[in-house]
Structures are given as C-alpha cells and as structure tokens.
C-alpha cells in the first residue's frame, strides 16, 4: 500500500508491509546498509560507494551512485540522523538529486512473530514549477515502482511469496 500527499511544496510517500519474521530479524536486515542494494531495482544500478561495515548508527554517512534516469547516474550522500534500536531509524539526504529527502523507517512487533514495517518519506523536488511537473509525470511513478519492487522482494525474502 503506497500513499502520496503534497503539503507546503513537500511530497510525502507512506507505505507499510507486514513481514513474517520477528522484529529482531527485520531490524537486523534493514539496519544493515548493504541490504539496500538487495531491495532496489537492478535497472537503477544502485551501488554503495562508502564503507558500510556497521549497522545503522546516528551520524553514519553513506554514499551511493544510483541511476535516476536511463543512462544518468547521480551521487547521493545520506546521513543516518536518528536510531532507536528495534523501533526506528531516519536517514536524510545531505547531497543528491532531491532538494530535501527525509526517510523514516518504523518497526513494530506484532503477535505470532511478525513485524509491521512502515516507511514515511518526505521529499522536495528542485527546479520549482519544472520540478512539480517532473513529479507528476515521472518521479512519482519512479518512486512507486521502487517501492513496488521492494514490496515484492520482501514478500519473497520474508513471506515465502
């Protein structure tokens, strides 16, 4: 389930998924930056370019190269700004394709050894009016595609589907 809304020139994407794994296992997977490549569509050529030998921690800087358009790769720098073990972590873009990117990852323990995972991404597109046009004809569709891919990948990895 993917929802978009716009407020004060900022777009927010929200999604959630139930994983058939205990909270600890879900947390271990998502707090390991190297697993981001496993859930990103391969056509984007996603590649972490910094050293990521530790689980997510506040202050961690992670650098990437990612295809934002066919044949166009962008450098992207994010910082993990907040972490509360087995509850949430937040990453924010420091440099990259967006004017602003704030991604909240939330985890909630459910009965029967399951985990509810929620994402909330607030972002702003550069280039004013042209950016808003790009959002409506391209960016929104691209983000939906990324999160649909992520959903189906996680269904296979954790839910046996």
N, C-alpha and C positions, 0 to 999 in steps of 0.2 A: 504494500500500500504506500503510494508516494503522493504527497500533497505539496502544492506550491502556493504561496501567497506573496503579495507585494505590499510593502508598507514603508513610507518615507524614503522611497528610492532604493530600498533594500529588498531583495528577494529571500524568501525562506523556503527551504525544501525540508520536509519531515517524512520520515519513514520508520517503520518498525517491523520486526521479524521475531518469531519465536523459534528458538534453537533447542533441539532435543539433546542438550548437553548441560551438565551442571555449570553453575556460574563460574567456578574456578577455571574450568576448561575453556569456556568462552572468553573469559578475561585474558587467560594466557595467550590465546590466539590473537586477539585484537590489540593487545598491548605490545605485541612484538612487531615493530615497524616493517620488518622484512615480509610479513604476510600480506601487506597491502598489495604487493605485486600479484599475489595469487588470486585476488578478488577484483582486479582491474582488467577490463577487456584487453586482450593481447594486441589488437589493432592500434592501441594508443601508444605502444612501445614504452610503457612505463618502466623507469629504471631509477632505483635509488643510487645516488652518487656519493653519499656520505657514509661514514662508518656507522653501523647500527647494531652494535653487539650487546645492547642493553634493552630491557623493557622500557616502555614509555615512562619518562620522568619529567617533572616540571623543569623547564629550561632547556630541554633537549632540542637541538636544531637538526632538522632532517632536510637534505637537499635531494631533488629529483630532476629528471628530464621526463617530459611527458608530451605526447602528440596532442595538440589542441585543435589542429586542422590536419587534413591529409597532407603529409609531407612537411608539416611545420611543427617543430619541437620547441618547447619552451622550458626554461629553467624555472624551478619552483622551489622556494625555501619556506618551510613551515617550522613553527616552534610549538612544542607541547607546553602549554601555559599552565595547565592545572591537571592534577591527577588525584583522585581519591580511590585508593585500591579497591578493586572489585565493585565500584559504583559508577565512576565516570572518568573520562579524560577529555580535554579540549585541545584542539590544535588550531593555530591561527597562521594564515599566510603572512610572511614577512616580505617576500618579493615573489612576483609571479603574474599570471595573466589576469587576476581579478584586482579591482580597486580595494576590495575587502573580502576576506574569507574567514569565517569563524565556524568551526565544526565541533559540535558537542556529541560525544559518544556515551550513551547511558546504558547501564546493565542492571537488570532486576531479576533476582532469584524467584522462580516460580515453583509451585508444587511439582512433585514427580520428577525432580532432577532436571527441569527445563530452565531456560533463561530467556527473558524478554530483552531484546536489544533495540534501542531507539537511537536514531540519528537526527540531529537538527543542524542544518547548515544555513547560516545567514551569510549572504554574499551581495556585493555591489559590483556592477559591471562598469568598466571605464568607458570613456568616449560619449558620455551624456546621452543625448537623443539617439545617436547611432548605436550605442550600447544597448539601449532598450529595444531597438529593432532587432539587433542580433539575439537578444534574449528570447524574443517571441518567435523568431524563425529558426534559430539554431541552438543556442546554449541550453534552453530548457529541454529540448529534445535530446541533446547530448547527455545532459545530467540524468534524465530519465533512463536512457539507455545504459549508462554506467551503473545505476542502482538496480535496474532490472537484471543486468548481468551479475551483479554482486549477489542479489537475492537468489538467483538460480544456482550460482556457485555454492553459496552457503547451504542451500537445500540439499545439494549433493554431498557436501562435506559433512554436514551435521545431522541432516534429517533423512538420509537414505533415499532421496528422491532424484 
